[in-house]
Amino acid sequence: MATRLQDKSAIVTGGASGIGLAIARGFAEEGARVCVADVDRARCESVAAEIGRGSFGHALDVRDRESIHALISDVVARAGSIDTLVNCAGVFGMQAFTDITGEEFDRIFAVNARGLLFVTQAVVRQMLAQGRGGTIVSIASGAGRRAAPGAAVYSASKAAVVSFTQSSAQELIGHGIRVNAIAPGAVRTPMWTQVDGEFSKIMGVQSGDAEALQVAATPAGRLSTPEEYVGAAVFLASSESSYVVGQTFNVDGGLNLG
């Protein structure tokens, strides 16, 4: 059995569904003890019980600084330390550019950018106190590389993830903390139904056509599955990527090159 993360303590935000769930499972299979952190406490605990290896759930609202601090305290109390953080909590939304509202801007940035920043900051402070380094893996998006029509705010929030990754990586590598990110393409998760509906409405196409358009634009010729991001996440969290710093890996079926 592979054990590239043997005896490591990892937090996966957004770990109760989608890519986060797949990564939480993959980390446990690689020997990590995982804190599954998400807004749904019951779902977090159910996933943690499923993946085993001493994993546990913790209800987390990344928009709330007190909720973040409670997460750090709970993980340190249960696991003794934090070795890896995977920032996977995220929300999606589309509006025509002329219809963007302040409320929608604040909703998306509160989770995708502000929440990610302050969760990472809190984990990094704990890692610095531990004095033995660690790894951060954030889930950006292909939309953060190449903005999508109708998704100006979402795209900008994910571009912020790429920028946070680059800046923090340069600051923290001297402390042995490596920060990297993954930019997924279109993924068949529960969120895809929302993407399809909102995209179809904005672009004036039939529901379901969004997938056909996405597939046609992707050299791999299909949507991805959450499990196809586990390998990259394990690699970036493990010692195998010891010389990888500040990178955002495109895992998108060839949609974005370079």
C-alpha positions as CSV (number, residue, x, y, z in Angstrom):
1,M,0.0,0.0,0.0
2,A,1.3,3.5,-1.0
3,T,2.2,5.6,2.0
4,R,3.6,8.8,0.6
5,L,1.8,10.8,3.4
6,Q,2.3,8.3,6.2
7,D,1.7,9.7,9.6
8,K,1.1,13.2,8.2
9,S,-1.8,15.4,9.5
10,A,-3.8,17.1,6.8
11,I,-6.7,19.5,6.6
12,V,-8.9,19.5,3.5
13,T,-11.4,22.3,3.4
14,G,-14.4,21.6,1.3
15,G,-13.6,18.0,2.0
16,A,-17.2,16.8,2.2
17,S,-17.9,16.8,-1.6
18,G,-16.4,17.0,-5.0
19,I,-12.7,17.4,-5.5
20,G,-12.2,17.9,-1.8
21,L,-13.8,14.6,-1.0
22,A,-11.7,12.8,-3.6
23,I,-8.5,14.3,-2.1
24,A,-9.5,13.5,1.4
25,R,-9.9,9.9,0.4
26,G,-6.7,9.8,-1.5
27,F,-4.7,11.4,1.3
28,A,-6.1,8.8,3.8
29,E,-5.1,6.0,1.4
30,E,-1.6,7.4,1.3
31,G,-1.4,7.2,5.1
32,A,-2.5,10.7,6.3
33,R,-4.8,11.5,9.1
34,V,-7.3,13.9,7.6
35,C,-9.4,16.6,9.1
36,V,-12.4,16.9,6.7
37,A,-13.5,20.5,7.1
38,D,-16.7,21.8,5.5
39,V,-19.9,23.7,6.4
40,D,-21.9,20.5,6.9
41,R,-20.9,19.0,10.2
42,A,-22.8,15.7,9.7
43,R,-21.4,15.2,6.2
44,C,-17.8,15.9,7.5
45,E,-18.1,13.3,10.2
46,S,-19.6,10.8,7.8
47,V,-16.8,11.2,5.3
48,A,-14.1,11.0,8.1
49,A,-15.6,7.8,9.4
50,E,-15.6,6.4,5.8
51,I,-12.0,7.2,5.1
52,G,-10.7,6.1,8.5
53,R,-7.1,6.2,9.7
54,G,-8.1,8.4,12.6
55,S,-9.6,11.0,10.4
56,F,-12.2,13.4,11.8
57,G,-14.7,16.0,10.7
58,H,-14.9,19.6,11.7
59,A,-17.5,22.1,10.7
60,L,-15.8,25.2,9.1
61,D,-17.1,28.4,7.7
62,V,-14.1,29.9,5.9
63,R,-15.7,33.3,6.0
64,D,-15.6,33.4,9.8
65,R,-12.2,34.1,11.4
66,E,-13.4,32.6,14.7
67,S,-14.4,29.4,12.9
68,I,-11.0,29.2,11.3
69,H,-9.2,29.6,14.7
70,A,-11.5,26.9,16.2
71,L,-10.4,24.6,13.4
72,I,-6.7,25.1,14.0
73,S,-7.2,24.5,17.8
74,D,-9.2,21.3,17.2
75,V,-6.7,19.8,14.7
76,V,-3.7,20.5,16.9
77,A,-5.6,19.1,19.9
78,R,-6.5,15.9,18.1
79,A,-3.6,15.3,15.7
80,G,-0.8,17.2,17.5
81,S,0.3,19.2,14.5
82,I,-0.6,20.3,11.0
83,D,1.6,19.1,8.1
84,T,-0.6,19.9,5.1
85,L,-3.5,22.1,4.1
86,V,-5.6,21.6,1.0
87,N,-7.7,24.7,0.2
88,C,-10.7,23.2,-1.7
89,A,-13.6,25.2,-0.2
90,G,-15.2,27.2,-3.0
91,V,-18.4,28.7,-4.5
92,F,-19.4,29.4,-8.0
93,G,-21.5,32.0,-9.7
94,M,-22.1,33.6,-13.1
95,Q,-23.6,36.9,-14.0
96,A,-23.5,39.0,-17.2
97,F,-20.8,41.7,-16.7
98,T,-23.4,44.5,-16.7
99,D,-25.5,42.6,-14.1
100,I,-22.7,42.0,-11.5
101,T,-23.8,43.1,-8.1
102,G,-21.9,44.0,-5.0
103,E,-23.6,41.2,-3.1
104,E,-22.5,38.6,-5.6
105,F,-18.9,39.9,-5.7
106,D,-18.7,39.8,-1.9
107,R,-20.2,36.3,-1.8
108,I,-17.7,34.7,-4.1
109,F,-14.6,36.6,-2.9
110,A,-15.5,35.9,0.8
111,V,-15.0,32.2,0.2
112,N,-12.7,31.8,-2.8
113,A,-10.2,34.5,-2.0
114,R,-10.6,36.0,1.5
115,G,-11.5,32.7,3.1
116,L,-8.7,30.9,1.4
117,L,-6.2,33.6,2.5
118,F,-7.1,33.6,6.1
119,V,-7.3,29.8,6.5
120,T,-3.9,29.6,4.9
121,Q,-2.6,32.3,7.2
122,A,-3.8,30.5,10.3
123,V,-2.3,27.2,9.2
124,V,1.0,28.8,8.3
125,R,1.2,30.5,11.7
126,Q,0.8,27.0,13.3
127,M,3.4,25.5,10.9
128,L,5.9,28.3,11.8
129,A,5.3,27.6,15.5
130,Q,6.0,23.9,14.9
131,G,9.2,24.8,13.1
132,R,9.4,21.9,10.7
133,G,7.8,23.2,7.6
134,G,4.8,21.9,5.7
135,T,2.9,22.0,2.5
136,I,-0.1,24.1,1.2
137,V,-2.1,23.0,-1.9
138,S,-4.8,25.3,-3.1
139,I,-7.5,24.6,-5.7
140,A,-7.5,27.4,-8.2
141,S,-9.3,27.0,-11.6
142,G,-8.7,27.1,-15.3
143,A,-10.9,30.2,-15.2
144,G,-8.3,31.9,-13.1
145,R,-5.8,31.3,-16.0
146,R,-8.2,32.3,-18.8
147,A,-11.3,34.2,-17.7
148,A,-14.6,32.8,-18.9
149,P,-17.4,34.9,-20.3
150,G,-20.1,35.5,-17.8
151,A,-17.8,34.6,-14.9
152,A,-15.8,37.7,-14.3
153,V,-16.0,37.6,-10.5
154,Y,-15.5,33.8,-10.2
155,S,-12.5,34.0,-12.6
156,A,-11.0,36.9,-10.7
157,S,-11.4,35.1,-7.4
158,K,-9.5,32.1,-8.8
159,A,-6.8,34.3,-10.3
160,A,-6.4,35.7,-6.8
161,V,-5.6,32.1,-5.7
162,V,-2.8,31.9,-8.2
163,S,-1.4,35.2,-7.1
164,F,-1.7,34.3,-3.4
165,T,0.1,31.0,-4.2
166,Q,3.0,32.8,-5.9
167,S,3.5,35.5,-3.3
168,S,3.2,33.3,-0.2
169,A,5.4,30.6,-1.7
170,Q,8.3,33.1,-2.1
171,E,7.8,34.3,1.5
172,L,7.5,30.9,3.1
173,I,10.0,28.6,1.3
174,G,12.7,29.8,3.6
175,H,10.8,28.3,6.5
176,G,10.4,25.0,4.7
177,I,6.8,25.6,3.8
178,R,6.0,24.9,0.2
179,V,2.9,26.5,-1.4
180,N,1.5,25.3,-4.7
181,A,-1.8,25.1,-6.5
182,I,-3.9,23.1,-9.0
183,A,-6.0,24.7,-11.7
184,P,-8.7,22.2,-12.7
185,G,-10.7,22.2,-15.9
186,A,-14.4,21.4,-16.0
187,V,-15.2,18.7,-13.4
188,R,-18.3,16.5,-13.1
189,T,-19.3,17.3,-9.6
190,P,-22.6,18.5,-8.0
191,M,-21.5,22.0,-8.8
192,W,-21.5,21.2,-12.6
193,T,-25.3,21.3,-12.6
194,Q,-25.1,24.9,-11.4
195,V,-22.4,25.8,-14.0
196,D,-24.5,24.3,-16.8
197,G,-27.6,26.1,-15.8
198,E,-26.0,29.6,-15.3
199,F,-23.8,29.3,-18.4
200,S,-26.7,28.2,-20.5
201,K,-28.9,31.2,-19.3
202,I,-26.1,33.8,-19.9
203,M,-25.0,32.4,-23.3
204,G,-28.6,31.9,-24.5
205,V,-28.2,28.2,-25.2
206,Q,-30.2,25.1,-24.1
207,S,-29.5,23.5,-20.8
208,G,-27.0,20.8,-21.3
209,D,-25.3,22.6,-24.2
210,A,-22.7,24.1,-21.8
211,E,-21.2,20.6,-21.4
212,A,-21.0,20.1,-25.2
213,L,-19.3,23.4,-25.6
214,Q,-16.8,22.7,-22.8
215,V,-16.0,19.2,-24.2
216,A,-15.5,20.7,-27.7
217,A,-13.0,23.2,-26.3
218,T,-11.0,20.6,-24.3
219,P,-8.4,18.6,-26.2
220,A,-9.1,15.6,-24.0
221,G,-12.6,15.6,-25.3
222,R,-14.5,15.2,-22.0
223,L,-15.1,16.5,-18.5
224,S,-12.8,15.4,-15.7
225,T,-13.7,13.5,-12.6
226,P,-12.8,14.6,-9.0
227,E,-10.5,11.6,-8.7
228,E,-8.3,12.9,-11.5
229,Y,-7.0,15.6,-9.2
230,V,-5.8,13.3,-6.4
231,G,-2.5,12.4,-7.9
232,A,-1.4,16.0,-8.3
233,A,-2.5,16.9,-4.8
234,V,-0.6,13.9,-3.3
235,F,2.5,14.8,-5.3
236,L,2.4,18.5,-4.2
237,A,1.8,17.5,-0.5
238,S,4.6,14.9,-0.5
239,S,8.4,15.0,-0.5
240,E,8.3,13.9,-4.1
241,S,7.7,17.6,-5.0
242,S,10.4,19.0,-2.7
243,Y,11.7,21.4,-5.4
244,V,8.3,22.6,-6.6
245,V,7.6,26.0,-5.2
246,G,4.9,28.6,-6.1
247,Q,3.5,26.7,-9.1
248,T,0.0,26.3,-10.3
249,F,-0.4,23.0,-12.1
250,N,-2.9,22.9,-15.0
251,V,-4.9,19.7,-14.7
252,D,-7.5,20.5,-17.4
253,G,-7.3,18.1,-20.3
254,G,-5.1,20.5,-22.3
255,L,-7.5,23.5,-22.1
256,N,-4.7,25.8,-21.0
257,L,-1.1,25.3,-22.1
258,G,1.9,26.9,-20.4
